[in-house]
Amino acid sequence: MTETAAIDESTAPAAAKYTLWQLVRYMLGLGTWGFGGPVALVGYMYRDLVEKRGWIFESDYKEGMALAQLMPGPLAAQLAIYLGYVHYRVVGATLVGIAFVLPSFFMVVALGAVYTSYGGIGWMQSVFYGVGAAVIGIIAMSAWRLTSKNIGNDKLLRVIFVVSAVLTVVTKTENVLVFLGSGALVWLLRAPPKIGRGTIIRSFDGALMAFFAVDGLDWHKLGQIARYFAYAGSFVFGSGLAIVPFLYGGVVKEYAWLTDRQFVDAVAVAMITPGPVVITTGFIGFLVQGFWGAVVAALGTFVPCYLFTILPAPYFKKHGKRPAIVAFVDGVTAAAVGAIAGAVVVIGQRSIVDAVTAALALVTAGVLWKFKKLPEPVIVATAAVIGLVVHPLMTHN
């Protein structure tokens, strides 16, 4: 038997409580209405797939979180891909990844078309004024649920959680070394390796035709887009928010594809649309080279994260139940949840700008605490309307 066959046999999935198409439909829905960025999205997956439906075991979820934190690329997309892999392997990972990303991709392409046609989106700032504040309340509640469930009363994990949260707030970024170090610390303290034991893991007509036309493309620029966004998707660790400063240095400073205002608008588009925040790369690609620029930028960003998830996944599944790996994953998870809690503060500093937005964030958290089954899209839509009404009044005063 070949080594590959041995791996496949040893990692054969247990019987799933759901069909592949049920999971694909869920991810398609989450990509369509899942507001709040990576912090909220991973919280939704835990709440819906682990707690409510019981489709995914908590140990599998934690393995996915650990892998998503250790590998470069957007956190929420990688976790979704891994959860698709759990029971349905590469086919499941592929279909789930596509279903999760496609809705927000089409949304940002549509917004990009409107943006370029009308020279900007003036109402975007008003919508983001309300939505951004409400999102803080949403992700705060998601972070609370993840913390209470994964950390509990474990003193060591609490220390790791606090340190990771503080470092995230101070540095305003997520450092993969913190996750690795936390995993190694818990591993060494709770399941220290024995000498000689060996390693555990080895390594509409004319307008429509013009929209999709390829004859007028700048192929050199399209190649630059492909190379740059593939690099961004391959070497930026942490949540989708971590890619924002990296993209600014490239698309604004190095290549001068966008102005500062266009880049800020691109980030705002990503924040007010559901799905992964890193889909802002699709909007940026559209502004630079139209529809095909959006396609190339999105593929360049997401294909590496897909590969970085499915390639190590068999080894995670094969060795994930060993005490040393369980301890390592516990440490990484504690650090990851701490980083998520810290991200609430970091994002809040950007979104809460006055008493109105502070009140909106607090009311959102309170409403979600009281009415746990209230759909988040209802909250986001309400916040958008509030922003459209209140923001112009605030800016004129």
BALOBA-1460 file (C-alpha; in Angstrom, 3 decimals):
// residues 397
<rec num="1" residu="m" x="0.000" y="0.000" z="0.000"/>
<rec num="2" residu="t" x="1.332" y="3.441" z="-0.884"/>
<rec num="3" residu="e" x="1.818" y="6.165" z="1.691"/>
<rec num="4" residu="t" x="-0.973" y="8.236" z="0.113"/>
<rec num="5" residu="a" x="-3.369" y="5.314" z="0.292"/>
<rec num="6" residu="a" x="-2.455" y="4.733" z="3.918"/>
<rec num="7" residu="i" x="-3.176" y="8.363" z="4.739"/>
<rec num="8" residu="d" x="-6.528" y="8.289" z="2.964"/>
<rec num="9" residu="e" x="-7.564" y="5.072" z="4.710"/>
<rec num="10" residu="s" x="-6.496" y="6.226" z="8.149"/>
<rec num="11" residu="t" x="-8.296" y="9.512" z="7.768"/>
<rec num="12" residu="a" x="-11.570" y="8.087" z="6.441"/>
<rec num="13" residu="p" x="-14.318" y="10.354" z="7.802"/>
<rec num="14" residu="a" x="-16.905" y="9.152" z="10.280"/>
<rec num="15" residu="a" x="-20.520" y="9.166" z="9.136"/>
<rec num="16" residu="a" x="-21.744" y="12.741" z="8.831"/>
<rec num="17" residu="k" x="-25.018" y="13.957" z="10.339"/>
<rec num="18" residu="y" x="-25.570" y="16.153" z="7.302"/>
<rec num="19" residu="t" x="-25.230" y="15.969" z="3.543"/>
<rec num="20" residu="l" x="-22.569" y="17.824" z="1.607"/>
<rec num="21" residu="w" x="-25.253" y="19.938" z="-0.044"/>
<rec num="22" residu="q" x="-26.663" y="20.960" z="3.329"/>
<rec num="23" residu="l" x="-23.253" y="22.286" z="4.316"/>
<rec num="24" residu="v" x="-22.783" y="23.968" z="0.924"/>
<rec num="25" residu="r" x="-26.183" y="25.672" z="1.283"/>
<rec num="26" residu="y" x="-25.250" y="26.835" z="4.772"/>
<rec num="27" residu="m" x="-21.948" y="28.328" z="3.565"/>
<rec num="28" residu="l" x="-23.697" y="29.928" z="0.593"/>
<rec num="29" residu="g" x="-26.101" y="31.542" z="3.046"/>
<rec num="30" residu="l" x="-23.324" y="32.619" z="5.396"/>
<rec num="31" residu="g" x="-21.437" y="34.169" z="2.483"/>
<rec num="32" residu="t" x="-24.637" y="36.034" z="1.565"/>
<rec num="33" residu="w" x="-25.768" y="37.361" z="4.955"/>
<rec num="34" residu="g" x="-22.753" y="36.861" z="7.229"/>
<rec num="35" residu="f" x="-21.817" y="40.409" z="8.237"/>
<rec num="36" residu="g" x="-19.114" y="41.359" z="10.703"/>
<rec num="37" residu="g" x="-15.848" y="40.178" z="9.163"/>
<rec num="38" residu="p" x="-13.697" y="37.210" z="10.216"/>
<rec num="39" residu="v" x="-14.331" y="37.496" z="13.945"/>
<rec num="40" residu="a" x="-18.089" y="37.305" z="13.526"/>
<rec num="41" residu="l" x="-17.966" y="34.678" z="10.769"/>
<rec num="42" residu="v" x="-15.959" y="32.151" z="12.788"/>
<rec num="43" residu="g" x="-18.364" y="32.801" z="15.655"/>
<rec num="44" residu="y" x="-21.369" y="32.099" z="13.432"/>
<rec num="45" residu="m" x="-19.812" y="28.807" z="12.282"/>
<rec num="46" residu="y" x="-19.250" y="27.707" z="15.865"/>
<rec num="47" residu="r" x="-22.737" y="28.701" z="16.965"/>
<rec num="48" residu="d" x="-24.533" y="27.159" z="13.986"/>
<rec num="49" residu="l" x="-22.472" y="24.089" z="13.097"/>
<rec num="50" residu="v" x="-21.143" y="23.011" z="16.521"/>
<rec num="51" residu="e" x="-23.708" y="24.223" z="19.058"/>
<rec num="52" residu="k" x="-27.033" y="24.343" z="17.203"/>
<rec num="53" residu="r" x="-26.860" y="21.672" z="14.517"/>
<rec num="54" residu="g" x="-24.162" y="19.411" z="15.956"/>
<rec num="55" residu="w" x="-22.780" y="18.751" z="12.460"/>
<rec num="56" residu="i" x="-19.181" y="19.451" z="13.457"/>
<rec num="57" residu="f" x="-17.490" y="18.132" z="16.603"/>
<rec num="58" residu="e" x="-15.873" y="20.794" z="18.765"/>
<rec num="59" residu="s" x="-12.505" y="19.038" z="18.366"/>
<rec num="60" residu="d" x="-12.768" y="19.332" z="14.572"/>
<rec num="61" residu="y" x="-13.699" y="22.992" z="14.856"/>
<rec num="62" residu="k" x="-10.707" y="23.669" z="17.103"/>
<rec num="63" residu="e" x="-8.400" y="21.827" z="14.693"/>
<rec num="64" residu="g" x="-9.734" y="23.993" z="11.877"/>
<rec num="65" residu="m" x="-9.209" y="27.161" z="13.896"/>
<rec num="66" residu="a" x="-5.649" y="26.133" z="14.732"/>
<rec num="67" residu="l" x="-4.817" y="25.321" z="11.121"/>
<rec num="68" residu="a" x="-6.394" y="28.568" z="9.877"/>
<rec num="69" residu="q" x="-4.327" y="30.575" z="12.370"/>
<rec num="70" residu="l" x="-1.071" y="28.809" z="11.562"/>
<rec num="71" residu="m" x="-1.376" y="29.026" z="7.777"/>
<rec num="72" residu="p" x="-1.256" y="32.295" z="5.806"/>
<rec num="73" residu="g" x="-4.496" y="33.564" z="4.354"/>
<rec num="74" residu="p" x="-7.952" y="34.749" z="5.506"/>
<rec num="75" residu="l" x="-9.109" y="33.109" z="8.731"/>
<rec num="76" residu="a" x="-12.831" y="32.656" z="8.018"/>
<rec num="77" residu="a" x="-12.362" y="31.285" z="4.499"/>
<rec num="78" residu="q" x="-9.759" y="28.757" z="5.669"/>
<rec num="79" residu="l" x="-11.936" y="27.607" z="8.557"/>
<rec num="80" residu="a" x="-14.884" y="27.144" z="6.189"/>
<rec num="81" residu="i" x="-12.715" y="25.129" z="3.785"/>
<rec num="82" residu="y" x="-11.457" y="22.926" z="6.632"/>
<rec num="83" residu="l" x="-14.984" y="22.285" z="7.913"/>
<rec num="84" residu="g" x="-15.933" y="21.203" z="4.402"/>
<rec num="85" residu="y" x="-12.954" y="18.829" z="4.478"/>
<rec num="86" residu="v" x="-13.903" y="17.219" z="7.816"/>
<rec num="87" residu="h" x="-16.450" y="14.761" z="6.396"/>
<rec num="88" residu="y" x="-16.304" y="15.270" z="2.642"/>
<rec num="89" residu="r" x="-12.581" y="15.730" z="2.066"/>
<rec num="90" residu="v" x="-11.278" y="17.613" z="-0.990"/>
<rec num="91" residu="v" x="-14.626" y="17.723" z="-2.798"/>
<rec num="92" residu="g" x="-16.303" y="19.118" z="0.311"/>
<rec num="93" residu="a" x="-13.519" y="21.639" z="0.926"/>
<rec num="94" residu="t" x="-13.669" y="22.831" z="-2.680"/>
<rec num="95" residu="l" x="-17.450" y="23.231" z="-2.908"/>
<rec num="96" residu="v" x="-17.724" y="24.825" z="0.530"/>
<rec num="97" residu="g" x="-14.915" y="27.283" z="-0.258"/>
<rec num="98" residu="i" x="-16.560" y="28.320" z="-3.523"/>
<rec num="99" residu="a" x="-19.993" y="28.650" z="-1.905"/>
<rec num="100" residu="f" x="-18.580" y="30.789" z="0.908"/>
<rec num="101" residu="v" x="-16.696" y="33.235" z="-1.333"/>
<rec num="102" residu="l" x="-18.894" y="33.598" z="-4.449"/>
<rec num="103" residu="p" x="-21.801" y="35.674" z="-2.993"/>
<rec num="104" residu="s" x="-19.566" y="38.433" z="-1.655"/>
<rec num="105" residu="f" x="-17.474" y="38.341" z="-4.851"/>
<rec num="106" residu="f" x="-20.517" y="39.061" z="-7.003"/>
<rec num="107" residu="m" x="-21.598" y="41.798" z="-4.581"/>
<rec num="108" residu="v" x="-18.279" y="43.653" z="-4.717"/>
<rec num="109" residu="v" x="-18.147" y="43.319" z="-8.514"/>
<rec num="110" residu="a" x="-21.618" y="44.884" z="-8.729"/>
<rec num="111" residu="l" x="-20.590" y="47.659" z="-6.336"/>
<rec num="112" residu="g" x="-17.402" y="48.150" z="-8.346"/>
<rec num="113" residu="a" x="-19.444" y="48.635" z="-11.514"/>
<rec num="114" residu="v" x="-21.632" y="51.243" z="-9.775"/>
<rec num="115" residu="y" x="-18.588" y="52.900" z="-8.224"/>
<rec num="116" residu="t" x="-16.728" y="53.324" z="-11.518"/>
<rec num="117" residu="s" x="-19.875" y="54.462" z="-13.359"/>
<rec num="118" residu="y" x="-20.838" y="57.168" z="-10.873"/>
<rec num="119" residu="g" x="-17.413" y="58.273" z="-9.654"/>
<rec num="120" residu="g" x="-17.668" y="56.998" z="-6.098"/>
<rec num="121" residu="i" x="-20.370" y="56.008" z="-3.637"/>
<rec num="122" residu="g" x="-21.242" y="58.968" z="-1.450"/>
<rec num="123" residu="w" x="-23.743" y="57.077" z="0.700"/>
<rec num="124" residu="m" x="-21.152" y="54.447" z="1.611"/>
<rec num="125" residu="q" x="-19.734" y="56.474" z="4.479"/>
<rec num="126" residu="s" x="-23.190" y="56.932" z="5.957"/>
<rec num="127" residu="v" x="-23.985" y="53.224" z="5.728"/>
<rec num="128" residu="f" x="-20.621" y="52.273" z="7.212"/>
<rec num="129" residu="y" x="-21.184" y="54.790" z="10.030"/>
<rec num="130" residu="g" x="-24.152" y="52.742" z="11.233"/>
<rec num="131" residu="v" x="-23.144" y="49.260" z="10.131"/>
<rec num="132" residu="g" x="-19.593" y="49.548" z="11.431"/>
<rec num="133" residu="a" x="-20.848" y="50.373" z="14.925"/>
<rec num="134" residu="a" x="-23.420" y="47.565" z="14.937"/>
<rec num="135" residu="v" x="-20.793" y="45.117" z="13.729"/>
<rec num="136" residu="i" x="-18.742" y="45.850" z="16.858"/>
<rec num="137" residu="g" x="-21.652" y="44.660" z="18.986"/>
<rec num="138" residu="i" x="-22.061" y="41.561" z="16.798"/>
<rec num="139" residu="i" x="-18.414" y="40.524" z="16.920"/>
<rec num="140" residu="a" x="-18.174" y="41.317" z="20.628"/>
<rec num="141" residu="m" x="-20.927" y="38.777" z="21.308"/>
<rec num="142" residu="s" x="-19.258" y="36.265" z="18.968"/>
<rec num="143" residu="a" x="-15.964" y="36.729" z="20.800"/>
<rec num="144" residu="w" x="-17.725" y="36.274" z="24.148"/>
<rec num="145" residu="r" x="-19.283" y="32.977" z="23.075"/>
<rec num="146" residu="l" x="-15.980" y="31.652" z="21.732"/>
<rec num="147" residu="t" x="-14.155" y="32.716" z="24.897"/>
<rec num="148" residu="s" x="-16.629" y="31.209" z="27.353"/>
<rec num="149" residu="k" x="-16.727" y="27.929" z="25.448"/>
<rec num="150" residu="n" x="-13.043" y="27.425" z="24.595"/>
<rec num="151" residu="i" x="-11.264" y="28.976" z="27.576"/>
<rec num="152" residu="g" x="-13.574" y="28.267" z="30.511"/>
<rec num="153" residu="n" x="-11.823" y="28.094" z="33.901"/>
<rec num="154" residu="d" x="-8.519" y="26.767" z="32.566"/>
<rec num="155" residu="k" x="-5.922" y="29.057" z="34.182"/>
<rec num="156" residu="l" x="-3.155" y="28.414" z="31.644"/>
<rec num="157" residu="l" x="-5.456" y="29.043" z="28.691"/>
<rec num="158" residu="r" x="-6.758" y="32.178" z="30.405"/>
<rec num="159" residu="v" x="-3.230" y="33.570" z="30.681"/>
<rec num="160" residu="i" x="-2.560" y="32.807" z="27.016"/>
<rec num="161" residu="f" x="-5.894" y="34.403" z="26.074"/>
<rec num="162" residu="v" x="-5.134" y="37.628" z="27.948"/>
<rec num="163" residu="v" x="-1.579" y="37.914" z="26.613"/>
<rec num="164" residu="s" x="-2.735" y="37.341" z="23.034"/>
<rec num="165" residu="a" x="-5.582" y="39.845" z="23.388"/>
<rec num="166" residu="v" x="-3.287" y="42.529" z="24.821"/>
<rec num="167" residu="l" x="-0.649" y="41.971" z="22.126"/>
<rec num="168" residu="t" x="-3.324" y="42.245" z="19.426"/>
<rec num="169" residu="v" x="-4.593" y="45.536" z="20.866"/>
<rec num="170" residu="v" x="-1.079" y="46.991" z="21.266"/>
<rec num="171" residu="t" x="0.353" y="45.886" z="17.919"/>
<rec num="172" residu="k" x="-2.982" y="46.064" z="16.012"/>
<rec num="173" residu="t" x="-2.061" y="42.856" z="14.211"/>
<rec num="174" residu="e" x="-2.046" y="39.092" z="14.725"/>
<rec num="175" residu="n" x="1.330" y="37.380" z="15.000"/>
<rec num="176" residu="v" x="1.673" y="33.745" z="13.968"/>
<rec num="177" residu="l" x="4.597" y="33.359" z="16.411"/>
<rec num="178" residu="v" x="2.184" y="34.003" z="19.294"/>
<rec num="179" residu="f" x="-0.031" y="31.133" z="18.099"/>
<rec num="180" residu="l" x="2.920" y="28.798" z="17.583"/>
<rec num="181" residu="g" x="4.471" y="29.709" z="20.923"/>
<rec num="182" residu="s" x="1.174" y="29.245" z="22.766"/>
<rec num="183" residu="g" x="0.627" y="25.847" z="21.201"/>
<rec num="184" residu="a" x="4.172" y="24.763" z="22.021"/>
<rec num="185" residu="l" x="3.847" y="25.986" z="25.622"/>
<rec num="186" residu="v" x="0.679" y="23.993" z="26.355"/>
<rec num="187" residu="w" x="2.154" y="20.979" z="24.546"/>
<rec num="188" residu="l" x="5.355" y="21.019" z="26.610"/>
<rec num="189" residu="l" x="3.504" y="21.526" z="29.891"/>
<rec num="190" residu="r" x="0.704" y="19.004" z="29.381"/>
<rec num="191" residu="a" x="1.996" y="16.397" z="26.965"/>
<rec num="192" residu="p" x="5.793" y="16.715" z="26.886"/>
<rec num="193" residu="p" x="7.550" y="14.682" z="24.186"/>
<rec num="194" residu="k" x="9.437" y="11.560" z="25.206"/>
<rec num="195" residu="i" x="12.968" y="10.895" z="23.993"/>
<rec num="196" residu="g" x="12.920" y="8.569" z="21.014"/>
<rec num="197" residu="r" x="9.226" y="9.014" z="20.457"/>
<rec num="198" residu="g" x="9.786" y="10.600" z="17.061"/>
<rec num="199" residu="t" x="7.957" y="13.395" z="15.392"/>
<rec num="200" residu="i" x="4.154" y="13.499" z="15.388"/>
<rec num="201" residu="i" x="3.539" y="15.482" z="12.173"/>
<rec num="202" residu="r" x="5.486" y="15.213" z="8.904"/>
<rec num="203" residu="s" x="5.973" y="17.658" z="7.441"/>
<rec num="204" residu="f" x="-27.226" y="43.312" z="-21.868"/>
<rec num="205" residu="d" x="-25.874" y="43.277" z="-25.266"/>
<rec num="206" residu="g" x="-22.954" y="45.590" z="-25.971"/>
<rec num="207" residu="a" x="-22.648" y="46.737" z="-22.359"/>
<rec num="208" residu="l" x="-22.623" y="43.161" z="-21.151"/>
<rec num="209" residu="m" x="-20.089" y="42.157" z="-23.813"/>
<rec num="210" residu="a" x="-17.882" y="45.106" z="-22.888"/>
<rec num="211" residu="f" x="-18.120" y="44.132" z="-19.215"/>
<rec num="212" residu="f" x="-16.645" y="40.690" z="-19.910"/>
<rec num="213" residu="a" x="-14.485" y="41.666" z="-22.905"/>
<rec num="214" residu="v" x="-10.868" y="40.513" z="-22.922"/>
<rec num="215" residu="d" x="-9.577" y="42.216" z="-26.067"/>
<rec num="216" residu="g" x="-9.058" y="45.561" z="-24.336"/>
<rec num="217" residu="l" x="-7.259" y="44.158" z="-21.312"/>
<rec num="218" residu="d" x="-3.811" y="45.258" z="-20.239"/>
<rec num="219" residu="w" x="-2.319" y="41.774" z="-19.981"/>
<rec num="220" residu="h" x="0.853" y="43.042" z="-18.333"/>
<rec num="221" residu="k" x="-1.160" y="44.719" z="-15.576"/>
<rec num="222" residu="l" x="-3.346" y="41.635" z="-15.238"/>
<rec num="223" residu="g" x="-0.182" y="39.580" z="-14.705"/>
<rec num="224" residu="q" x="0.970" y="42.061" z="-12.056"/>
<rec num="225" residu="i" x="-2.396" y="41.719" z="-10.316"/>
<rec num="226" residu="a" x="-2.139" y="37.916" z="-10.354"/>
<rec num="227" residu="r" x="1.402" y="37.901" z="-8.948"/>
<rec num="228" residu="y" x="0.771" y="40.536" z="-6.293"/>
<rec num="229" residu="f" x="-2.465" y="39.103" z="-4.912"/>
<rec num="230" residu="a" x="-1.096" y="35.558" z="-4.979"/>
<rec num="231" residu="y" x="1.821" y="36.859" z="-2.906"/>
<rec num="232" residu="a" x="-0.594" y="38.610" z="-0.529"/>
<rec num="233" residu="g" x="-2.648" y="35.433" z="-0.144"/>
<rec num="234" residu="s" x="0.471" y="33.354" z="0.487"/>
<rec num="235" residu="f" x="2.352" y="35.414" z="3.046"/>
<rec num="236" residu="v" x="-0.152" y="37.399" z="5.131"/>
<rec num="237" residu="f" x="-1.109" y="35.629" z="8.361"/>
<rec num="238" residu="g" x="-4.079" y="36.255" z="10.622"/>
<rec num="239" residu="s" x="-7.629" y="37.321" z="9.850"/>
<rec num="240" residu="g" x="-8.751" y="38.990" z="6.656"/>
<rec num="241" residu="l" x="-8.233" y="42.339" z="8.373"/>
<rec num="242" residu="a" x="-4.492" y="41.669" z="8.506"/>
<rec num="243" residu="i" x="-4.243" y="41.959" z="4.736"/>
<rec num="244" residu="v" x="-5.517" y="45.561" z="4.663"/>
<rec num="245" residu="p" x="-2.252" y="47.369" z="5.581"/>
<rec num="246" residu="f" x="-0.338" y="44.970" z="3.337"/>
<rec num="247" residu="l" x="-2.613" y="45.797" z="0.390"/>
<rec num="248" residu="y" x="-2.279" y="49.529" z="1.042"/>
<rec num="249" residu="g" x="1.489" y="49.316" z="0.681"/>
<rec num="250" residu="g" x="1.127" y="47.540" z="-2.666"/>
<rec num="251" residu="v" x="-1.883" y="48.914" z="-4.520"/>
<rec num="252" residu="v" x="-1.487" y="52.530" z="-3.346"/>
<rec num="253" residu="k" x="2.200" y="53.062" z="-2.595"/>
<rec num="254" residu="e" x="4.082" y="50.602" z="-4.824"/>
<rec num="255" residu="y" x="1.913" y="50.270" z="-7.950"/>
<rec num="256" residu="a" x="-0.260" y="53.409" z="-7.549"/>
<rec num="257" residu="w" x="-3.275" y="51.524" z="-8.911"/>
<rec num="258" residu="l" x="-5.613" y="53.313" z="-6.484"/>
<rec num="259" residu="t" x="-5.709" y="56.645" z="-4.690"/>
<rec num="260" residu="d" x="-5.953" y="56.820" z="-0.897"/>
<rec num="261" residu="r" x="-9.668" y="57.625" z="-1.148"/>
<rec num="262" residu="q" x="-10.335" y="54.716" z="-3.504"/>
<rec num="263" residu="f" x="-8.518" y="52.340" z="-1.150"/>
<rec num="264" residu="v" x="-10.528" y="53.538" z="1.858"/>
<rec num="265" residu="d" x="-13.706" y="53.043" z="-0.173"/>
<rec num="266" residu="a" x="-12.540" y="49.524" z="-1.121"/>
<rec num="267" residu="v" x="-12.097" y="48.618" z="2.553"/>
<rec num="268" residu="a" x="-15.491" y="50.146" z="3.358"/>
<rec num="269" residu="v" x="-17.096" y="48.021" z="0.627"/>
<rec num="270" residu="a" x="-15.597" y="44.908" z="2.207"/>
<rec num="271" residu="m" x="-16.896" y="45.894" z="5.629"/>
<rec num="272" residu="i" x="-20.471" y="46.700" z="4.570"/>
<rec num="273" residu="t" x="-20.851" y="43.569" z="2.445"/>
<rec num="274" residu="p" x="-21.278" y="40.098" z="3.958"/>
<rec num="275" residu="g" x="-18.725" y="37.329" z="3.653"/>
<rec num="276" residu="p" x="-14.952" y="37.459" z="4.134"/>
<rec num="277" residu="v" x="-13.388" y="40.920" z="4.488"/>
<rec num="278" residu="v" x="-10.539" y="39.878" z="2.205"/>
<rec num="279" residu="i" x="-13.011" y="39.979" z="-0.711"/>
<rec num="280" residu="t" x="-11.979" y="43.629" z="-0.900"/>
<rec num="281" residu="t" x="-9.305" y="42.274" z="-3.242"/>
<rec num="282" residu="g" x="-12.074" y="41.605" z="-5.776"/>
<rec num="283" residu="f" x="-13.258" y="45.215" z="-5.555"/>
<rec num="284" residu="i" x="-9.696" y="46.493" z="-5.923"/>
<rec num="285" residu="g" x="-9.106" y="44.221" z="-8.900"/>
<rec num="286" residu="f" x="-12.288" y="45.564" z="-10.525"/>
<rec num="287" residu="l" x="-11.177" y="49.169" z="-10.110"/>
<rec num="288" residu="v" x="-7.797" y="48.342" z="-11.669"/>
<rec num="289" residu="q" x="-8.829" y="46.086" z="-14.582"/>
<rec num="290" residu="g" x="-12.589" y="45.620" z="-14.593"/>
<rec num="291" residu="f" x="-14.314" y="42.250" z="-14.245"/>
<rec num="292" residu="w" x="-11.308" y="40.134" z="-15.176"/>
<rec num="293" residu="g" x="-9.121" y="42.112" z="-12.795"/>
<rec num="294" residu="a" x="-11.610" y="41.218" z="-10.044"/>
<rec num="295" residu="v" x="-11.518" y="37.531" z="-11.033"/>
<rec num="296" residu="v" x="-7.709" y="37.389" z="-11.124"/>
<rec num="297" residu="a" x="-7.311" y="39.279" z="-7.828"/>
<rec num="298" residu="a" x="-9.837" y="37.033" z="-6.043"/>
<rec num="299" residu="l" x="-8.286" y="33.834" z="-7.422"/>
<rec num="300" residu="g" x="-4.810" y="35.050" z="-6.531"/>
<rec num="301" residu="t" x="-5.921" y="35.662" z="-2.951"/>
<rec num="302" residu="f" x="-8.053" y="32.577" z="-2.310"/>
<rec num="303" residu="v" x="-6.304" y="29.769" z="-4.208"/>
<rec num="304" residu="p" x="-3.220" y="29.872" z="-1.910"/>
<rec num="305" residu="c" x="-5.396" y="29.795" z="1.230"/>
<rec num="306" residu="y" x="-7.313" y="26.846" z="-0.238"/>
<rec num="307" residu="l" x="-4.086" y="24.925" z="-0.869"/>
<rec num="308" residu="f" x="-2.654" y="25.860" z="2.535"/>
<rec num="309" residu="t" x="-5.763" y="24.291" z="4.082"/>
<rec num="310" residu="i" x="-6.333" y="21.072" z="2.145"/>
<rec num="311" residu="l" x="-2.668" y="20.019" z="1.873"/>
<rec num="312" residu="p" x="-1.948" y="19.774" z="5.635"/>
<rec num="313" residu="a" x="-5.541" y="18.757" z="6.481"/>
<rec num="314" residu="p" x="-4.943" y="14.948" z="6.160"/>
<rec num="315" residu="y" x="-2.132" y="15.157" z="8.713"/>
<rec num="316" residu="f" x="-4.295" y="17.165" z="11.095"/>
<rec num="317" residu="k" x="-7.027" y="14.549" z="10.776"/>
<rec num="318" residu="k" x="-4.619" y="11.637" z="11.150"/>
<rec num="319" residu="h" x="-2.728" y="12.895" z="14.199"/>
<rec num="320" residu="g" x="-5.195" y="15.388" z="15.680"/>
<rec num="321" residu="k" x="-6.382" y="13.160" z="18.552"/>
<rec num="322" residu="r" x="-2.929" y="12.503" z="20.001"/>
<rec num="323" residu="p" x="-2.379" y="14.145" z="23.420"/>
<rec num="324" residu="a" x="0.493" y="16.294" z="22.196"/>
<rec num="325" residu="i" x="-1.516" y="17.602" z="19.245"/>
<rec num="326" residu="v" x="-4.605" y="18.158" z="21.433"/>
<rec num="327" residu="a" x="-2.479" y="20.217" z="23.833"/>
<rec num="328" residu="f" x="-0.899" y="22.156" z="20.967"/>
<rec num="329" residu="v" x="-4.315" y="22.901" z="19.437"/>
<rec num="330" residu="d" x="-5.657" y="24.020" z="22.833"/>
<rec num="331" residu="g" x="-2.813" y="26.510" z="23.127"/>
<rec num="332" residu="v" x="-3.253" y="27.834" z="19.596"/>
<rec num="333" residu="t" x="-7.017" y="28.098" z="20.100"/>
<rec num="334" residu="a" x="-6.587" y="30.100" z="23.311"/>
<rec num="335" residu="a" x="-4.227" y="32.488" z="21.530"/>
<rec num="336" residu="a" x="-6.572" y="32.720" z="18.544"/>
<rec num="337" residu="v" x="-9.599" y="33.519" z="20.707"/>
<rec num="338" residu="g" x="-7.507" y="36.106" z="22.548"/>
<rec num="339" residu="a" x="-6.553" y="37.680" z="19.221"/>
<rec num="340" residu="i" x="-10.224" y="37.743" z="18.217"/>
<rec num="341" residu="a" x="-11.130" y="39.498" z="21.480"/>
<rec num="342" residu="g" x="-8.307" y="41.973" z="20.905"/>
<rec num="343" residu="a" x="-9.531" y="42.549" z="17.349"/>
<rec num="344" residu="v" x="-12.866" y="43.724" z="18.776"/>
<rec num="345" residu="v" x="-11.013" y="46.584" z="20.466"/>
<rec num="346" residu="v" x="-8.892" y="47.377" z="17.401"/>
<rec num="347" residu="i" x="-11.872" y="47.460" z="15.038"/>
<rec num="348" residu="g" x="-13.915" y="49.339" z="17.624"/>
<rec num="349" residu="q" x="-11.361" y="52.145" z="17.692"/>
<rec num="350" residu="r" x="-12.005" y="52.686" z="13.983"/>
<rec num="351" residu="s" x="-15.781" y="52.289" z="13.986"/>
<rec num="352" residu="i" x="-16.852" y="53.937" z="17.244"/>
<rec num="353" residu="v" x="-16.233" y="57.624" z="16.617"/>
<rec num="354" residu="d" x="-18.873" y="59.365" z="18.740"/>
<rec num="355" residu="a" x="-21.652" y="58.843" z="21.292"/>
<rec num="356" residu="v" x="-24.132" y="57.651" z="18.658"/>
<rec num="357" residu="t" x="-21.915" y="54.860" z="17.342"/>
<rec num="358" residu="a" x="-20.932" y="53.860" z="20.883"/>
<rec num="359" residu="a" x="-24.602" y="53.607" z="21.839"/>
<rec num="360" residu="l" x="-25.380" y="51.645" z="18.665"/>
<rec num="361" residu="a" x="-22.625" y="49.109" z="19.442"/>
<rec num="362" residu="l" x="-23.828" y="48.679" z="23.040"/>
<rec num="363" residu="v" x="-27.486" y="48.360" z="22.039"/>
<rec num="364" residu="t" x="-26.564" y="45.754" z="19.406"/>
<rec num="365" residu="a" x="-24.656" y="43.667" z="21.951"/>
<rec num="366" residu="g" x="-27.523" y="43.998" z="24.421"/>
<rec num="367" residu="v" x="-30.152" y="42.992" z="21.876"/>
<rec num="368" residu="l" x="-28.139" y="39.934" z="20.814"/>
<rec num="369" residu="w" x="-27.654" y="38.987" z="24.472"/>
<rec num="370" residu="k" x="-31.374" y="39.218" z="25.126"/>
<rec num="371" residu="f" x="-32.659" y="37.827" z="21.826"/>
<rec num="372" residu="k" x="-30.162" y="35.150" z="20.851"/>
<rec num="373" residu="k" x="-32.162" y="33.997" z="17.817"/>
<rec num="374" residu="l" x="-32.509" y="37.438" z="16.235"/>
<rec num="375" residu="p" x="-30.993" y="37.255" z="12.715"/>
<rec num="376" residu="e" x="-27.920" y="39.448" z="12.294"/>
<rec num="377" residu="p" x="-29.028" y="40.723" z="8.841"/>
<rec num="378" residu="v" x="-32.001" y="42.423" z="10.541"/>
<rec num="379" residu="i" x="-29.606" y="44.249" z="12.866"/>
<rec num="380" residu="v" x="-27.252" y="45.207" z="10.019"/>
<rec num="381" residu="a" x="-30.124" y="46.507" z="7.855"/>
<rec num="382" residu="t" x="-31.475" y="48.560" z="10.767"/>
<rec num="383" residu="a" x="-28.013" y="49.967" z="11.465"/>
<rec num="384" residu="a" x="-27.584" y="50.883" z="7.780"/>
<rec num="385" residu="v" x="-30.847" y="52.856" z="7.838"/>
<rec num="386" residu="i" x="-29.815" y="54.592" z="11.062"/>
<rec num="387" residu="g" x="-26.476" y="55.486" z="9.462"/>
<rec num="388" residu="l" x="-28.142" y="56.913" z="6.340"/>
<rec num="389" residu="v" x="-30.382" y="59.100" z="8.511"/>
<rec num="390" residu="v" x="-28.027" y="60.121" z="11.323"/>
<rec num="391" residu="h" x="-24.629" y="60.461" z="9.609"/>
<rec num="392" residu="p" x="-25.601" y="63.389" z="7.326"/>
<rec num="393" residu="l" x="-27.033" y="65.195" z="10.362"/>
<rec num="394" residu="m" x="-23.840" y="64.613" z="12.359"/>
<rec num="395" residu="t" x="-21.566" y="65.821" z="9.562"/>
<rec num="396" residu="h" x="-23.596" y="68.969" z="8.940"/>
<rec num="397" residu="n" x="-23.517" y="70.000" z="12.606"/>
